[in-house]
Amino acid sequence: MNFTELSSSVRPEIIRATQAMGYTEMTEIQQKAIPLMLAGHDMIAKAPTGSGKTFAFGIPMVEHTDPEGTDVTGLVLAPTRELAMQIQDELRQLCAYLPGIRVACLYGGQPIDRQINVLKKRPQIVVATPGRLMDHMKRRTVRLQKVETVVLDEADRMLDMGFVHDVKKVIAKLPAQRQNLMFSATMPKEIEQLAAGILHDPAFVKVDPVSSTVDRIDQSLYFVEKGNKKFLLPWLIQNLKPPVQN
């Protein structure tokens, strides 16, 4: 399915942005998730990393965002700074031809005053790690009373990293009427319980990995003294067959 087939459902500026980035065909998760999100459904998606999840929720989120708005209407929670920054970059590329839509990224390890200045510009979409978002909420530097869509990305990693309590606290401060999306590579019982407490009559989307780790990776075990690890790596790079490419 081609992105141009969304032209009757999303702004032409969004289609133009996907073309400018060199994307033509939608991935499986995008084909399944985008129509459900555009229709306003809550959704839980089991999808591996690298399957195109950001566009799957990003395209509908940008479509539902008012370029002239001054309130946060879209919220994305991510477990790590690196993922949050990656999501911000992709959303900004989707908004390349919609300059009125502003995306802010909140994460630990960056001076909070710098982020406060960004929030003063009234972004409509906020991407954040749970801990730093809680900091801003306590300082009242971010207002989430108008959030219409919330996405929990890589929910299983947030569970593993101990962020679930923060996530629940954030969710409790959001408007009761909102669209909820959860993306997770795995579905342990804890994630199902979290979904049950947040999502309302959700659609379920499942995308299997193209190939498993066992299919793609040859694994070997080397017994080496701790002090020699740094010598083993360059030796492997130089001597492995077929040669290491990257």
N, C-alpha and C positions, 0 to 999 in steps of 0.2 A: 504494500500500500504506500503510495506516494504522499509526501507532505502536502502537495498541492490539492489533494482530495479533501483537505480540511478547510479549503477556501470558503465554503459556505458556512463554516462554524466559527472560524477565528479571523482576526484582523489580517488584512493583506500584509501589513508591516511585519507580522510574525512569520508568515510564509517567506517573505523576502529575507528575513534574518536567517532562517534555516538554509535558504539557498546560498546566501553570502558565506555561510560557514561550510558549504560544500556537502550538505546533507540533502538527500533526495528520498530514499526509502526509509520508512519507519521500522524500528525494531519491533519484536513481538510484544514487549511490554508496552510500548507506545501505542501500538494498534489496539491493544486490549484496554488500556487504562484511560487514554485521552477521551474517548467518547463517554465513558462512565463519569469522569470528572466534569466534563462539560455539561452533562445532564444533572449534576449536583449530587450524585450519590456519594455516600461514605464508601471507603474501599480499603481492603487489606490485600497487599500484594506480596507474594513470595517470589522474589527475583534476585538473582546473583549480582554482585558488583560488576559494573561494566556492561550492563544490559540496556543502558539508556534511560535509567530511571529519572534523571534530572529533567529531561525534556518531557517525560511522561507526566510529571506533575507540574513542570514549569510552564508548558504551553497553556494549559487551562488556567493556571494561576495568573499568568500575564494577561490572558484574554479577559479575565474577570476583574482586572485592576483598572481603576479609573485614573488616567494620566493626569487629571486635574485634582485628584484627591489629596488630602493632607493627613489622612489617618492610616495607620498600619492595618491593612486588610488581609495580608498574606503572611503567614509565619511558617518557617521551616526550622525544625530542630534537628541537629546533627551531632554525632558523638565526639567528633574531633575538630580541632582548628583547621586541619588540612582539608577535610571534607567540606566544612562550612565555606572555606575560601573557594574551593572548586565549584560548589553550587552557586555561590555569588557570581563567579566569573561567567558561568554558563547562562545564568538568568540575565545578567547584564548584556550578554551577546544577543539573547532573545529580544531584549528591549532596545537594540541598537537603533531602530527606526521609530521608536516610541520614547523620545527623550524626556517626556514628562513623567515617566515611571522611574522611581528611584529605589535602588536596592542597597540595604545596609547589612553589614556583617559584624556580628558581635561574638568575640571569643577571648579566652584568657591569654595572657602573655603579651597583650598589647595595652598601652596606656589607656585607661578607661576614659580619661578626659578627651582623647582624640575621638573615641566612639561617641561620646556625648555631643561633640560638635557635629558629627555626621547625623545624629538623631535630630538635631535642631533643624535640619533641612527637610524634615517631615517625610521620610521614606514611606512608601506604601507597602513594601515587602521587606521583611527582616529575616535573615538567616542567622542562626545563633546556636552556640553550644549551651546546654541547659544551665551550667553553673554561672557563666557570665551573664546570661539573660536574667537569672535570679538576682544577680548583683544590681543590674539596671532597674529591675522591678522594685527592689528595696529602696533604691535612690529616687525612684519615680522619674527616671529619665527616659523611660519608654512606656508608652500607653497602649494597651492591648484590648481596650474595651470595644473596638470596632472590628476585631479580627473576624473574617468570614471563612477563611480556609486555613487549616493547620496540617502540616505534614511532619510525620515522624520518620526520618530517613535512617536506615540501618538500625532499626529498633533493637535487634538482638545485640548489637555492639553496645548500645546505650545500657542495656540490661547488664551485660558483662562488666561494664565499667562503673556500675553502681549509680547511674544517673536516674533510675526509675523514680525515686522519691522526688527529685527535682522536677522531672517531667510531670508527675501528677500534680505538684504544686502549681506549675505553670498552667496546666490544663484547667485547674480549678478556678483560675482568675480570668479565663476567657468567656466570651458570651456563650450562653447555653445553645443558641441557635447558630450553628456553624457547620462547615463541611470538614470531615476528618479523614485523613489518609495515612496509612501506615505501610511502610516498605521494610521488608526484612528478608535476609537471605535464608534464615532458618525460622522454624515456628515451634520453639519449645513451649511447654505449657504456660510458663510465665508470660510469654508474649501473647498467647491466646487470652490469658486472663486480663492483661493490660488492654488488649483490643476490646474485650467485652465491656470494660469499664469506660471506654472512651468513644467507640464507634457505635453508630445507630443503624441497625439493619444493613450492615455493609455488604457490598459485592465482594467476591473473592476472586482474585486473579493469580494465576500461577504460571511462572515461566521457568523451565528447567535449564540448567547450564548447557551450553553447546557441547562441552566435553568435560569430563571429570578430571580432577587433578591427576589421577592415576594414568589417564590416557595421555596427558600432556607432559608429564614430568618423569624423568628417570631419576630415581633416588639411590644414593649411595651413602654408606656410613664409613667415616674415617676416624680411627682412634688416634688422637694426637695430644701431646702434653699442652696444657693451657698456654704456656709461653711460646709454643710453636704455631699457634693458630694463624698469627699474622704472616707466617712464612708459607703456610699451606695454601692460603687463598691465591697469591700470585702464581704459585706452582700449578694449581688447578687451571687457572686462566690460560697459562702457557701450554699446558700439556693435554687438556681434555680433547677427546675426539668424538664427534666433529668439533672443530674449533668454536670457542665461545664468541658469539657475535655481539652481544651487548650485555 
